[in-house]
Amino acid sequence: MSAKLTTNDLDAFWMPFTANRQFKTAPRMFVSADRMHYTTDDGRRVLDGTAGLWCVNAGHCRPKIVEAIQRQAAALDFAPTFQMGHPKVFEAASKLVNIAPSGFNHVFFTNSGSESVETALKMAIAYHRARGNASKVRLIGRERGYHGVNLGGTSVGGIANNRKMFGALMTGVDHLRHTHDLERNAFSRGEPEHGAELADDLERLVALHDASTIAAVIVEPVACSAGVLIPPKGYLTRLADICARHDILLVMDEVITGFGRLGAPFGADYFGISPDIITTAKGITNGVVPMGAVLVTSKIHDAFMTGPDYVIEFFHGYTYSGNPMACAAVIATLETYQEEGLLTRAAELARYWEEAMHALEGLPHVIDIRNIGLTGAIELDPVPGEPTRRAYRRFVDAFERGLLVRATGDTIALSPPLIIEKAQIDELFDILTKVLKTAK
């Protein structure tokens, strides 16, 4: 039996998606934040180049959101949403519907992106069963896709390291080819020119499994966690058309691309796509309180609203679905986005951001640069025999120089808060240029 740990002993916390042993030899600690910056435990200011973890779209510690949570905690801390309700959850859902793509009239609340994905997958299978198509149970994801870490999301996800430790996962799952094509599309600005035909890979899976067995296809508009993999021009439209032709639901995972990241309220708006289900989280509360939501069309919702009115229509939900404090955060966050024009601000800065990103071309080890909205990636050639090492070193060096970036594989990903100013974009890329020129 081990001795009790002292308070704040680093060994007590098993950190997620972290090289725990390395971190605990040289911890990187934040103790406060304000708008575009974190402050470390040794008093340094660090420019946030990743909106926390793709989620703090309105910047840190915004008074309206903080005060809304404080007021709600004092008024109503918790109320169940199983057979009960509270006003804030209906207000939050209504505000979401008002900014959602046309036709998305219903919201099912969760607590994270992973739970939103799990909910959407269950909805898709249950929807077909409700319509008498019980054989449609197969789920199609995409290579290099990320859909959270629950069992269903890991199964439809396509990032190898996220899958290989956990065995066979769910059965009845297949994957489309990914769209990343360095040979034809390296250093593209915005959507790449080549690769729309990769959507036809769904026809191959339909021929293999038969459409009568396929419930849904789930894809991210932009595969951000895999390194900001941007869909080729026309790819998503083509994929949506194939889904519609075979009565396959299209689920768009907008946990990252929702709430203004691309310069429109949702990626579905940006790309002009009409999916059947949209999963969200992260920016829905500006990252302040854990919260997620699944947006559905009336076609999906109404398929469940049959039978006696006293019977539960969908046997699914979470204790904290629609938690009052989370709902207060949703309402204040959405009001902040709208008052400050943040749902479309990325479109205003996109060209300036693009030019700053592509100015990095030609720096040591840079083999690709990708950008869309206020999101970007710098892909590096890997250290032979040591994948991920080069990007990780640059992540650490950037932090030491006062900039937070995200290392994913051998790619540096960027997604700053949407309140970023041009001068701060300049500062971000000045630091990153030094990092790319000098890091070992």
C-alpha positions in Angstrom: 0.0 0.0 0.0 1.5 3.3 -1.1 1.7 6.3 1.2 -0.9 9.0 1.0 0.0 11.8 -1.5 0.6 15.3 -0.3 -1.9 18.0 -1.5 -1.3 18.9 -5.1 1.1 16.0 -5.7 1.2 15.7 -9.4 1.0 11.9 -9.3 -2.7 12.0 -8.2 -4.0 13.2 -11.6 -3.8 10.8 -14.5 -3.8 13.4 -17.3 -5.8 12.8 -20.5 -4.0 12.6 -23.9 -0.8 13.6 -22.2 2.8 12.2 -21.9 2.3 12.1 -18.1 5.8 11.1 -17.2 7.4 13.9 -19.3 4.9 16.5 -18.2 5.5 15.8 -14.5 9.2 16.3 -14.8 8.6 19.9 -16.2 5.0 20.9 -15.6 3.4 23.6 -17.7 0.8 25.3 -15.4 -1.8 27.9 -16.0 -3.3 29.8 -13.1 -5.4 32.5 -14.6 -6.6 33.8 -18.0 -8.0 36.9 -19.6 -9.3 37.3 -23.1 -6.4 36.3 -25.4 -3.9 35.3 -22.7 -3.1 32.7 -20.1 -0.9 33.4 -17.1 1.5 30.7 -15.9 2.3 29.8 -12.3 5.6 31.7 -12.7 3.9 34.9 -13.9 4.4 34.7 -17.7 1.7 35.7 -20.2 1.0 33.1 -22.9 -0.9 34.0 -26.0 -3.6 31.5 -26.6 -3.3 30.2 -30.2 -5.7 27.3 -29.7 -8.8 28.8 -28.0 -7.9 26.5 -25.0 -8.7 23.2 -26.7 -10.7 24.5 -29.7 -13.4 25.8 -27.4 -12.8 29.3 -25.9 -14.1 31.1 -29.0 -15.0 34.4 -27.2 -11.8 34.5 -25.3 -11.2 33.9 -21.6 -13.1 35.0 -18.5 -15.7 37.1 -20.3 -17.7 38.9 -17.6 -21.2 38.2 -19.1 -20.6 34.5 -19.1 -19.0 34.4 -15.6 -21.8 36.5 -14.1 -24.5 34.3 -15.6 -23.0 31.2 -14.1 -22.6 32.9 -10.7 -26.2 34.0 -10.7 -27.5 30.6 -11.8 -25.5 28.8 -9.1 -27.2 31.0 -6.4 -30.7 30.6 -7.9 -31.0 27.0 -9.0 -28.0 24.7 -8.8 -29.5 21.5 -10.3 -32.8 20.3 -11.6 -33.5 17.0 -13.4 -34.6 17.0 -17.0 -36.0 13.5 -16.8 -39.8 14.1 -16.7 -39.1 17.6 -15.2 -37.7 20.9 -16.5 -36.5 24.4 -15.7 -36.8 27.6 -17.8 -33.1 28.0 -18.7 -33.0 24.7 -20.6 -35.8 25.7 -22.9 -34.3 29.2 -23.4 -30.9 27.7 -24.2 -32.5 25.3 -26.7 -34.5 28.1 -28.4 -31.4 30.3 -28.7 -29.5 27.4 -30.4 -32.3 26.7 -32.8 -32.3 30.4 -33.7 -28.7 30.3 -34.9 -28.7 26.7 -36.3 -28.9 25.9 -40.0 -32.4 26.0 -41.5 -34.5 23.1 -40.5 -32.7 22.2 -37.3 -35.6 22.8 -34.9 -34.7 20.5 -32.0 -31.9 20.1 -29.5 -30.9 17.2 -27.3 -28.4 18.3 -24.6 -25.3 16.3 -23.6 -22.2 17.1 -21.6 -19.4 16.8 -24.2 -18.6 16.2 -27.8 -18.0 12.5 -27.1 -21.5 12.2 -25.6 -23.0 14.2 -28.5 -21.5 11.7 -31.0 -22.7 8.7 -29.0 -26.2 10.3 -28.9 -26.2 11.0 -32.6 -25.2 7.4 -33.5 -27.9 6.0 -31.3 -30.4 8.4 -32.7 -29.5 7.4 -36.3 -30.0 3.7 -35.6 -33.2 4.3 -33.6 -34.6 6.6 -36.3 -34.4 3.9 -39.0 -35.9 1.3 -36.6 -38.8 3.7 -35.8 -39.5 3.9 -39.6 -39.5 0.1 -39.9 -36.0 -0.2 -41.3 -34.4 -2.2 -38.4 -31.7 -3.7 -40.7 -30.1 -0.2 -41.1 -27.6 -0.4 -38.2 -24.2 -0.1 -39.8 -22.2 3.1 -39.2 -19.6 4.6 -41.5 -16.9 6.9 -40.3 -13.7 8.1 -42.1 -10.1 7.4 -41.8 -8.3 10.1 -39.7 -11.6 11.2 -38.4 -12.1 12.1 -34.7 -15.4 11.7 -32.9 -14.5 11.7 -29.3 -13.4 8.8 -27.0 -16.6 6.9 -26.1 -17.0 3.4 -27.6 -19.1 4.4 -30.5 -17.1 7.6 -31.3 -13.8 5.6 -31.1 -15.3 3.0 -33.4 -16.3 5.4 -36.2 -13.2 7.5 -35.6 -10.2 6.8 -37.7 -7.1 7.9 -35.8 -5.0 4.8 -35.4 -3.4 5.7 -32.0 -6.9 6.4 -30.5 -8.1 2.9 -31.6 -5.3 0.4 -31.3 -5.2 0.1 -27.6 -8.8 -0.9 -27.3 -9.2 -4.0 -29.4 -12.1 -4.7 -31.8 -14.4 -1.9 -30.6 -17.9 -2.0 -32.1 -18.9 -4.3 -34.9 -20.8 -3.1 -37.9 -18.5 -0.1 -38.6 -16.6 0.8 -41.7 -14.6 3.8 -42.9 -14.3 6.0 -45.9 -10.9 6.9 -47.2 -9.5 10.2 -45.8 -9.0 13.2 -48.0 -5.5 14.3 -47.2 -3.4 14.3 -50.4 -0.1 16.0 -50.0 1.1 15.1 -53.5 -1.7 17.1 -55.2 -2.8 19.6 -52.6 0.2 20.7 -50.5 0.1 24.4 -49.6 -3.5 24.9 -50.7 -5.2 28.0 -49.6 -8.6 27.1 -48.2 -10.3 24.2 -49.8 -8.0 22.0 -52.0 -8.8 21.7 -55.7 -8.3 17.9 -55.9 -10.2 15.1 -54.3 -14.0 15.6 -54.6 -14.1 12.1 -56.2 -13.0 10.6 -52.8 -16.7 11.0 -51.7 -17.5 8.2 -54.2 -15.8 5.8 -51.7 -19.2 5.7 -50.0 -20.6 4.0 -53.2 -18.0 1.3 -52.7 -19.1 0.7 -49.1 -22.8 0.7 -50.2 -21.9 -2.0 -52.8 -20.1 -4.0 -50.2 -22.6 -3.8 -47.4 -25.8 -2.8 -49.2 -27.6 0.4 -48.4 -30.3 -1.5 -46.5 -27.8 -2.1 -43.7 -26.3 1.4 -43.4 -27.8 3.8 -40.9 -25.5 6.8 -41.0 -22.2 8.4 -42.2 -20.4 10.7 -39.8 -17.8 13.1 -40.8 -16.3 16.4 -39.6 -16.6 19.3 -42.0 -12.9 19.9 -41.3 -11.0 17.1 -39.5 -9.3 19.4 -37.0 -8.0 16.9 -34.4 -6.2 14.9 -37.2 -4.3 18.1 -38.3 -6.9 20.4 -39.9 -7.6 18.3 -42.9 -9.8 20.5 -45.2 -12.3 18.8 -47.5 -11.6 19.2 -51.3 -14.0 21.5 -53.2 -17.3 19.7 -53.8 -16.5 16.7 -51.6 -19.1 17.3 -48.9 -21.8 18.1 -51.4 -21.0 14.9 -53.3 -21.0 12.9 -50.1 -24.4 14.4 -49.0 -25.9 13.6 -52.4 -24.9 9.9 -52.1 -26.3 9.7 -48.6 -29.6 11.1 -49.7 -29.8 8.7 -52.6 -29.4 5.7 -50.4 -31.5 6.8 -47.4 -28.4 7.1 -45.2 -28.3 9.8 -42.6 -25.5 12.3 -42.8 -24.2 13.3 -39.3 -21.8 16.3 -39.3 -19.6 16.4 -36.3 -19.3 20.1 -35.6 -17.8 19.9 -32.1 -15.0 22.1 -33.3 -16.3 23.8 -36.5 -19.5 25.0 -34.8 -20.0 28.5 -33.4 -18.0 30.6 -35.8 -14.7 28.8 -36.3 -14.9 28.9 -40.1 -16.6 32.3 -40.4 -20.2 31.1 -40.3 -22.3 29.8 -37.4 -21.8 26.2 -38.4 -19.7 24.3 -41.0 -23.0 23.2 -42.6 -23.6 26.9 -43.3 -20.1 27.5 -44.6 -20.1 24.5 -47.0 -23.8 24.8 -48.0 -24.6 21.3 -46.8 -27.9 20.1 -45.3 -27.1 17.1 -43.0 -29.6 15.3 -40.9 -27.9 15.6 -37.5 -25.2 18.0 -36.2 -23.2 17.3 -33.1 -21.8 20.2 -31.0 -19.9 21.0 -27.8 -16.8 23.1 -27.0 -17.8 26.6 -28.1 -21.4 26.1 -27.0 -20.4 27.4 -23.6 -17.1 29.0 -24.6 -15.5 26.0 -22.8 -16.5 27.3 -19.4 -18.9 24.6 -18.3 -19.0 21.1 -19.9 -21.9 21.0 -22.3 -22.8 19.4 -25.7 -25.8 19.3 -27.9 -27.2 17.3 -30.8 -29.2 19.4 -33.3 -31.7 17.5 -35.4 -34.2 18.2 -38.2 -37.9 17.8 -37.7 -37.7 14.7 -39.9 -35.5 13.0 -37.3 -37.4 14.3 -34.2 -40.9 13.6 -35.5 -40.1 10.0 -36.4 -40.0 9.3 -32.6 -43.1 11.3 -31.7 -45.6 8.4 -32.2 -47.6 6.1 -29.9 -49.3 7.1 -26.6 -48.2 10.5 -25.3 -47.3 9.2 -21.9 -44.6 6.8 -23.2 -40.9 7.8 -23.3 -40.0 8.3 -27.0 -36.2 7.9 -26.9 -34.6 5.9 -24.1 -31.5 7.9 -23.8 -30.1 10.8 -21.8 -27.7 11.9 -19.1 -28.1 13.1 -15.5 -26.6 16.4 -16.4 -28.4 16.9 -19.8 -29.5 20.5 -19.6 -27.8 21.3 -16.3 -28.9 24.8 -15.2 -25.5 26.3 -14.9 -24.5 24.9 -18.3 -27.6 26.3 -19.8 -26.9 29.7 -18.2 -23.4 29.5 -19.8 -25.0 28.6 -23.2 -27.3 31.6 -23.1 -24.6 34.1 -22.1 -22.1 32.7 -24.6 -24.5 32.8 -27.5 -25.5 36.4 -26.6 -21.8 37.3 -26.5 -21.2 35.8 -29.9 -24.1 37.7 -31.4 -23.4 41.0 -29.7 -19.8 41.0 -30.8 -20.4 39.5 -34.3 -18.2 36.5 -33.5 -20.1 33.9 -35.4 -18.9 35.5 -38.7 -15.8 37.4 -37.5 -13.5 34.6 -38.8 -14.6 35.5 -42.3 -13.4 39.1 -41.8 -10.0 37.9 -40.7 -9.6 34.9 -42.9 -7.5 36.5 -45.7 -5.1 38.2 -43.2 -4.8 34.9 -41.3 -4.2 33.0 -44.6 -1.4 35.3 -45.6 0.3 35.1 -42.2 0.1 31.3 -42.3 1.5 30.8 -45.8 4.4 33.2 -45.1 5.8 30.2 -43.1 6.3 28.2 -46.4 9.9 27.4 -46.9 10.9 27.3 -43.2 12.8 24.2 -42.0 10.9 20.9 -42.1 7.6 22.5 -43.2 6.0 20.2 -45.8 2.4 21.6 -45.9 0.3 24.6 -44.7 -3.5 24.4 -44.5 -6.0 27.2 -43.6 -9.7 27.8 -43.4 -11.5 30.4 -41.4 -9.5 31.1 -38.2 -8.0 27.6 -38.2 -4.7 26.4 -39.6 -2.1 23.7 -39.6 1.7 23.5 -40.3 2.7 19.9 -41.2 6.3 19.0 -40.5 8.3 16.1 -41.9 8.7 13.6 -39.1 12.0 12.8 -37.4 13.0 9.4 -38.9 11.9 6.6 -36.6 10.4 9.1 -34.1 6.9 10.2 -35.2 5.4 13.2 -33.4 8.7 14.2 -31.9 9.4 17.2 -34.1 5.9 18.8 -33.6 6.1 18.1 -29.8 9.4 19.9 -29.5 8.0 22.9 -31.3 4.9 22.9 -29.1 7.2 23.0 -26.0 9.5 25.7 -27.5 6.4 27.9 -28.4 5.1 27.6 -24.8 8.5 28.7 -23.5 8.4 31.7 -25.8 4.9 32.7 -24.8 2.6 31.0 -27.3 0.2 28.1 -26.9 -0.2 25.9 -30.0 -1.4 22.3 -30.4 0.8 19.4 -31.5 -1.2 16.7 -33.2 0.9 14.0 -34.8 3.6 15.9 -36.8 1.4 18.9 -37.3 1.1 22.2 -35.4 -2.5 23.2 -35.3 -3.8 26.7 -34.6 -7.3 27.9 -33.7 -7.2 31.2 -31.7 -10.1 32.8 -29.9 -12.3 34.6 -32.5 -11.6 37.9 -30.7 -8.0 37.9 -31.9 -6.8 41.2 -33.4 -4.5 41.6 -36.4 -1.7 42.7 -34.1 -2.1 39.5 -32.1 -2.0 37.5 -35.3 1.3 39.2 -36.1 2.6 38.4 -32.6 1.5 34.8 -32.9 3.3 34.2 -36.2 6.4 36.2 -35.2 6.8 33.7 -32.3 6.0 30.7 -34.5 8.5 31.8 -37.1 11.2 31.9 -34.5 10.2 28.5 -33.2 10.2 26.9 -36.7 13.6 28.5 -37.5 15.4 27.5 -34.4 13.8 24.5 -32.7 15.9 21.3 -32.9 
